[in-house]
Every structure is written in structure tokens, then in C-alpha cells.
């Protein structure tokens, strides 16, 4: 699809909208619509492959439903919308169904299109002749709607240092661990968030800990092409290493990892130009590459095994927690996580005592959540 030619600063059209509670102006489309065909770029909705639009009958808001392809992860966002004559203007909001017009500023962008409704067909087009055609449906199917996670109340986590930005939240089966930029790891009590004394993990740059195996930490340096990972013991001893190029003959720019009898590495395969899992028997010498499984999802951030299944944390249409089927290269089910503001971010996930724990950075602080999917 081609980028739309009509991109308008929201400031120019600020008088059109007063607040998210304002009644819709006459002429705004209503009902639910399925995208049928078109070459119009609708990427501003932030759901990758748009499937449906649902116009709110009470507010000037449209909800967008789509998928992150090819893995099929569901994404749900919203946009403030207004019709002025034959022109339809959207101000997108890439969180999960939040209308935050009160925070709009001159830097925000509106996307304007000509539109027409003819019976059960809605057509949106730009000045370059590109268009998207929608057909009216009774409602958006339940299978396309996002399921919100139901997390516990957050507890504060204060390690006294910043966390290593490419690390994960980790579990040793009895407590959680976080990795600091000071190259130390810190035990965390899951119920209280209390942080124990930091213990030296390494004196090298391999301090971005992403998985645990029998009390040891699998960590990478997040540097260069990042094609190798080391199994590091508290105190600084390296007990194993996997170089995806030299040892496996399959170079991977490592982004995430998990361990469940095998070391699962996920990252970008430059030769194939896609994101891929490598399943490695790292206890074997030499290391044995057992499977190569394409999983082409650029929004995947961290991994953990929970009840025998592989789960991932995604930055997509907000933040998503999802169970994966690596053999099929698909998402099995997913949950939308509570919205974070600005530069806040979820930094990792780990499984412990039948729950999945997530750690989030909120301003200068950290918070711990748990969910039972």
C-alpha cells in the first residue's frame, strides 16, 4: 500500500474536535466495516494488517482491529475521527482503545481522506487516487477482538540501579531475578517486590541476561551483530557459550531467548531476511542445532516458558502477552497488557508458581505485575 498524500497537523483542525465526550457531528460514518480491498496505506492505525473498523455511535472515535502478519497476533487501537463535508479525518492513538484527545498537541498528525458511503459499501480515498473499500458487517467478530489481561495490582521494585536494557525478567523456580547495568543480578521476591543484594554476574559486557538454566544465566552483550550468547554463573565464571555462526553455521542476531531442556534463541536471520528461532542442544559438545523455525514477528521482545508452552512479550498496538506455536510460526492466543505512557515500557516476563510475571519501567521506577493466563 502507498502512503497517503493527505497528512494534516492536528493543530490546523483543532476546532473540529472538542473532547472525547463530544457528540459526533452529522455525517460521521457509523456501524462496523470489514476491509475488502484497496491500495491505500492505513498503517497509521498501528495494527499492521487492518481487518475491521468500528465507529463508536456515541463518541467521535473509531476502533481499528488488525493482525501482525505473518504470525497472526491480534492488535486493537483507536483513533479520534471527524467528518467535515466529504472529508474524513483520523487522529490515531496506538494504545488499546484509549481516546486521549486532551493530550493532543501541535506535533500530532491527522490523516484526511475523501469518503463516500453507498449502501453497504464505504470507500475511503486520497488525492492520489488510492482507495480502500469496506463492506458493512453486523459486528466485528469476537475472534478479532483483543482480550485484556487481568493483572494483579503492581508492586514497586527498586534495585537502586537501572536495569540492563536488553535483559529479561528471569525465574529460577523459587524467585525472580533482574539484571542491572552495573553487571550484577538481583533477586526479587514476587509478592512484595523486595529486592535482595546484588551479586556480580560478570565483569564483561555479557550482562544482558535473557534466560536461566539451573541457576545460571544465559546472557549476551547486545553489541555488534550480537550472534553469540554465554552461560554465566554468579561470580563471573562462563560455563558455556554458543556462537550461532561459528558453532551452528546459522548466524542469528540474537534478540531473545528461553530455556526448557533446550536453548531457544530468537532473532534476525540476515541471510533469510526474517526473524527465526534456533533450537539448540547447548549441553552437547559441540553444540547441536536441532531446529530452525521461522517466526517473523518484529515486535517480539522477550520470551519465557510457562506450563510447557512458549510465551512472548510483544510491542505491538500497545503491549501484548501471547502464547506461541513456534512449529506453525503463529500466535495461539494473546492478551492486551495495561497501557503505559510515553517512553514507559515492559522489560520482561518470567513464569513462577503458575503465574506469568512482568516487569515494567514507569518513569524512573519499576513495577511488577502478574497474570494467570
C-alpha positions in Angstrom: 0.0 0.0 0.0 1.1 3.6 -0.7 1.5 6.3 1.9 -1.4 8.7 1.9 -0.8 12.1 0.4 -3.1 13.9 2.8 -1.4 14.3 6.2 -2.6 17.3 8.2 -1.3 18.7 11.5 -4.0 18.3 14.2 -3.5 21.9 15.1 -5.0 23.0 11.8 -8.1 21.1 12.5 -8.2 21.6 16.3 -11.6 23.3 16.2 -13.2 20.3 14.7 -13.0 18.3 17.9 -13.5 19.5 21.5 -13.1 16.3 23.6 -13.6 12.5 23.5 -17.0 13.0 25.1 -18.3 15.4 22.3 -21.2 14.1 20.3 -20.4 13.0 16.7 -21.1 15.6 14.0 -23.6 14.7 11.4 -22.2 12.7 8.6 -19.7 10.7 10.6 -19.8 7.0 9.4 -21.4 4.6 11.8 -21.6 0.8 12.1 -18.8 -1.8 11.7 -16.9 -2.4 8.5 -14.6 -5.1 7.1 -11.7 -4.1 4.8 -12.3 -5.8 1.4 -9.7 -4.4 -0.9 -7.6 -1.4 -1.7 -4.1 0.1 -2.1 -4.5 2.9 0.4 -1.9 3.0 3.2 -3.7 2.6 6.5 -0.6 1.8 8.6 -1.2 4.9 10.8 -3.8 2.8 12.7 -0.8 0.8 14.0 -2.3 -2.7 13.5 -0.1 -3.9 10.6 -2.8 -5.6 8.5 -6.1 -3.8 9.1 -9.1 -6.0 9.1 -12.1 -4.1 10.6 -13.2 -0.6 11.6 -15.9 0.0 14.2 -17.3 3.5 14.6 -18.5 4.5 18.1 -22.1 5.6 17.9 -21.8 8.0 20.9 -18.3 9.5 20.5 -16.1 10.7 17.7 -14.0 7.5 17.9 -13.2 4.7 15.5 -11.7 1.4 16.7 -9.3 -0.5 14.5 -8.8 -4.3 14.5 -5.9 -6.0 12.8 -3.1 -8.6 12.9 0.6 -8.6 13.0 1.4 -10.9 10.0 2.5 -13.5 9.3 2.3 -14.6 13.0 -1.4 -13.5 13.4 -1.0 -11.6 16.6 -4.2 -9.5 17.2 -3.9 -5.7 17.6 -6.6 -3.3 18.6 -6.2 0.5 18.5 -8.4 3.6 18.2 -8.5 7.0 16.5 -10.4 10.2 17.0 -12.4 10.7 13.9 -14.5 13.5 12.4 -16.3 14.1 9.1 -16.3 17.6 7.5 -18.3 17.5 4.3 -16.8 14.8 2.1 -13.6 14.6 4.2 -12.9 12.1 6.9 -10.1 12.9 9.3 -8.4 10.4 11.8 -6.1 11.2 14.7 -4.6 7.8 15.6 -4.0 6.6 19.1 -1.8 3.5 19.2 -2.8 2.3 22.7 -5.6 -0.2 23.2 -8.8 1.7 22.8 -7.9 4.9 24.6 -9.2 8.3 23.4 -6.7 10.8 24.6 -7.6 13.9 22.6 -7.0 16.1 25.7 -3.2 15.4 25.3 -3.1 16.3 21.6 -0.6 18.9 20.6 0.7 20.7 17.5 3.1 17.9 16.8 0.3 15.3 16.4 -0.9 14.4 12.9 -4.3 13.9 11.4 -4.9 11.8 8.3 -7.5 13.1 5.9 -9.4 11.2 3.2 -12.3 11.7 0.9 -15.0 9.2 1.7 -18.4 8.1 0.5 -21.0 5.5 1.7 -23.1 3.7 -0.9 -25.5 1.2 0.8 -23.3 -1.4 2.5 -20.1 -0.1 1.0 -17.7 2.5 2.5 -14.9 3.8 0.3 -12.0 6.0 1.6 -9.6 7.6 -0.9 -6.7 10.0 -1.1 -5.8 12.7 -3.6 -3.5 10.3 -5.5 -6.3 8.0 -6.5 -5.5 5.3 -3.9 -8.5 3.9 -2.1 -9.8 1.3 0.4 -13.2 -0.4 0.2 -15.0 -1.6 3.2 -18.2 -3.7 3.5 -20.6 -3.3 6.4 -20.9 -6.1 8.9 -23.3 -6.6 11.8 -20.4 -6.6 14.2 -16.7 -7.2 14.5 -16.2 -11.0 15.1 -15.2 -12.0 18.6 -12.1 -13.8 17.2 -10.8 -10.4 16.0 -11.3 -8.6 19.3 -8.4 -8.2 21.8 -8.7 -9.8 25.2 -7.5 -7.6 28.0 -5.1 -9.2 30.5 -6.3 -9.1 34.2 -3.1 -8.4 36.0 -2.6 -8.2 39.8 -2.0 -4.8 41.4 1.5 -3.7 40.7 4.2 -3.8 43.4 7.2 -1.4 43.3 10.6 -2.9 42.6 13.6 -0.7 43.5 17.0 -2.3 42.7 18.8 1.1 43.1 20.3 0.8 39.6 18.9 0.9 36.1 18.1 -2.4 34.5 20.2 -3.7 31.6 18.0 -2.5 28.7 18.3 -5.8 26.6 17.8 -8.2 29.6 14.7 -10.1 30.6 12.8 -10.8 33.9 14.0 -14.2 35.0 12.9 -17.1 37.2 14.9 -19.8 39.0 11.8 -21.6 40.1 11.6 -20.0 43.6 12.2 -16.3 43.0 12.6 -13.8 40.3 15.8 -12.1 39.0 16.7 -8.9 37.3 19.9 -7.8 35.7 21.4 -4.3 36.3 23.6 -2.1 34.1 26.2 -2.5 36.9 26.7 -6.1 35.7 25.1 -7.5 38.8 21.9 -9.6 39.2 19.3 -9.0 41.9 16.9 -11.5 43.4 13.3 -10.2 43.7 10.5 -11.6 45.9 7.5 -11.9 43.6 4.8 -11.0 46.1 6.4 -7.9 47.7 8.8 -6.8 45.0 11.5 -6.7 47.7 15.0 -6.7 46.0 17.9 -8.6 47.5 21.6 -7.9 47.5 23.1 -7.6 44.0 25.6 -10.3 43.1 28.2 -9.9 40.4 27.3 -11.7 37.2 30.2 -10.7 35.0 32.9 -8.2 34.5 32.4 -8.2 30.7 29.7 -6.8 28.5 27.8 -10.1 28.6 25.4 -8.9 31.3 22.1 -8.7 29.3 20.6 -11.8 30.9 17.7 -13.3 28.9 17.2 -16.8 30.1 18.1 -19.1 33.1 19.3 -22.7 33.2 19.7 -24.5 36.5 20.6 -21.3 38.4 22.9 -20.0 35.6 22.2 -17.0 33.4 22.3 -17.0 29.6 23.4 -13.5 28.6 24.5 -11.6 25.5 26.4 -8.4 25.0 23.8 -6.6 22.9 26.7 -5.4 20.7 27.8 -5.7 17.1 25.8 -8.3 15.3 25.1 -10.0 18.7 25.5 -13.5 17.3 26.7 -15.3 20.4 25.4 -15.9 23.9 27.1 -17.1 27.1 26.0 -19.2 30.0 27.3 -17.3 33.0 27.4 -18.3 36.7 27.2 -15.8 39.6 30.7 -14.7 40.4 31.7 -14.3 36.8 32.5 -17.8 35.5 31.5 -18.6 31.9 30.4 -22.2 31.8 29.2 -22.4 28.2 28.9 -20.4 25.1 27.0 -20.6 21.8 28.2 -18.8 18.7 25.4 -19.1 16.2 27.8 -18.5 13.3 30.9 -20.4 14.4 29.2 -23.2 16.3 25.9 -23.6 14.5 26.6 -22.3 11.0 23.5 -20.3 11.1 24.2 -16.7 12.1 21.4 -15.1 14.1 21.3 -11.5 15.6 20.0 -12.6 19.0 17.1 -10.6 20.4 15.5 -13.0 23.0 16.0 -16.5 24.5 14.4 -19.0 26.7 15.4 -22.4 28.1 13.3 -25.5 28.6 15.6 -28.5 28.2 16.9 -26.8 25.1 18.1 -23.3 24.5 15.7 -21.4 22.3 17.2 -18.4 20.6 15.2 -15.9 18.6 16.5 -13.1 16.4 17.0 -11.8 12.9 18.4 -14.1 10.3 20.2 -11.8 7.8 20.6 -14.5 5.2 16.9 -15.3 5.1 15.9 -11.7 5.9 13.4 -12.8 8.5 13.1 -13.4 12.3 13.8 -17.0 13.3 14.0 -19.4 16.2 17.1 -21.7 16.6 16.5 -24.6 19.0 19.9 -25.7 20.4 21.1 -28.6 22.5 23.7 -26.5 24.2 24.6 -29.3 26.7 26.0 -31.3 23.7 29.6 -30.7 22.7 29.8 -29.4 20.1 26.5 -27.6 20.3 23.8 -29.2 18.3 21.3 -27.2 16.2 18.1 -29.2 16.3 15.5 -27.0 14.6 15.3 -23.8 12.6 11.8 -22.3 12.9 10.8 -19.1 11.2 8.8 -16.8 13.4 8.8 -13.5 11.6 7.5 -11.0 14.3 9.4 -7.8 14.5 7.6 -6.7 17.7 8.7 -9.7 19.9 10.8 -8.5 22.8 11.2 -11.3 25.4 10.4 -15.0 25.9 9.6 -17.4 28.7 8.3 -21.0 29.1 5.1 -21.3 31.1 3.3 -24.6 31.7 5.4 -26.1 28.9 4.3 -23.5 26.3 6.4 -20.7 24.9 5.2 -17.2 25.7 6.3 -13.9 24.3 6.1 -10.2 25.2 5.3 -8.0 22.2 5.4 -4.3 21.5 2.5 -4.1 19.0 -0.6 -2.0 19.2 0.4 -1.2 22.7 1.8 -4.2 24.5 0.7 -7.9 24.2 1.3 -11.1 26.1 1.0 -14.1 23.7 1.3 -17.9 23.7 3.3 -19.0 20.6 3.3 -22.0 18.4 6.8 -22.0 17.0 6.3 -25.0 14.8 3.5 -23.2 12.9 5.1 -19.8 13.2 1.8 -18.4 14.7 0.4 -16.9 17.9 -2.0 -19.2 19.7 -3.7 -16.6 21.9 -2.9 -13.2 23.2 -3.8 -10.7 25.9 -3.5 -6.9 25.8 -1.5 -5.5 28.7 -2.4 -2.4 30.6 -1.4 0.7 28.8 1.9 2.5 29.6 2.6 6.2 28.9 5.3 8.0 26.9 8.6 6.2 27.0 7.5 3.7 29.6 7.9 0.0 28.6 7.5 -3.6 29.7 11.0 -5.0 30.0 10.5 -8.7 30.5 8.4 -11.7 31.6 9.0 -14.8 33.6 7.0 -17.8 34.8 6.8 -18.7 38.5 4.2 -20.5 40.7 1.6 -20.8 38.0 1.7 -17.2 37.0 3.5 -15.0 34.4 5.2 -12.0 35.9 6.0 -8.9 34.0 8.3 -6.0 34.9 7.6 -2.5 33.6 9.6 0.7 33.6 7.4 3.6 34.6 9.4 6.9 34.6 12.3 6.4 37.0 10.7 3.5 38.8 9.9 -0.2 38.1 6.7 -2.2 38.8 6.0 -5.9 38.9 2.7 -7.4 37.7 1.5 -10.9 37.4 -1.2 -12.6 35.3 -2.7 -16.1 35.2 -3.4 -16.7 31.5 
